[in-house]
Amino acid sequence: MDKKYTPVPCAFYDEFEAAAVKGQICEIVYLENDVEKIIKSKIINLQTKDKEEFVILENNQKIRLDFIQLFNGESPKNKKYC
C-alpha cells in the first residue's frame, strides 16, 4: 500500500473485536483507491501484518483499518474513541 498506516484508536479496534466474537453482521464504509465502498459482512478475524492492522471478512476480503470511514455507523474520529 502506498499510504503510511495510521493506527486507529484502541477503543475503535475493540469494536471490531467485539463484533468478531459475537459473529454479528457489520456495515463497513471504507475507501478503496479513494472510492467509498459499503459492505455488510461478518468479521472472522483481525490481523496485523507489517505494522498494519486489517479486518478479515467472511468472504476473505481484507480491509485495512485506517481505510474504514464508518463501522456500524460510527466513525473512528468520534470523540468517544479519541
N, C-alpha and C positions, 0 to 999 in steps of 0.2 A: 504494500500500500504506500502511496506517496505521502500522505498526510501523517505527521507525527501523532502518535496516540496521546490522547488527553484522558487521564483516568476519570471515571465517574465517581460521584460521592458514594461513600461506603453504604449509606442508608438506601440509596437508589439500587446499588448492587444487591442489597438484601432483598429487595422486592423481586428481583429475578430468581434468586434462590428460593424464596417462599413459593413463588408460582410453580417452579420446577417440582418442589416437594409435594405440592398439592395437586399437581397434574392438571392445572387449570388451563383452559384455552385463553390466550392473551392476544390483545391487539397491539401490534407494534408498528409505529410510524418511524421510518428510518430513511436515511439518504443512501442512494446507490448511484455513483457517478453524478453527484449533485442533483439527482432527481428524487423527489419524495415518493416513497412507496409505502403501502399499507399491507400488512399480512396478519392473519389470525391463525394462531398455531399454539401448540404446547411446546414448552421449553423442556428438552430432555436432559440438557447438561449445560454447564458453563465451562469454559476452557481459557487458559492463559497460555499464549504462545508468543515468544519473543517480546515479552513485557506488554503484550496487547491482550485485552480481555474480550471474549466472544460469548454469545449465547448460541447454542446449537438447538435447532428446532426439530420437530418430529420428522420433517422431510429431509433432514441432514443439512439444511441450509445453515450457514454460519453468518452471524451479523456482529460486526464489531460494536462494542457497547457505546463508544463515543459517537457512532453514527446514528444512534437511536434518539429521535426527537421527542417521541411520546411513548410511554409504556402504560397501557390501560388508562389512557387519558392524562397521565401525569408526566410532567417534564422534569428532566434531571436538573433543570435550572430553578425549579420550585424551591422557595426558601426553606421548606421543611427538610430538604436534602443537603443544604449547604452547611 
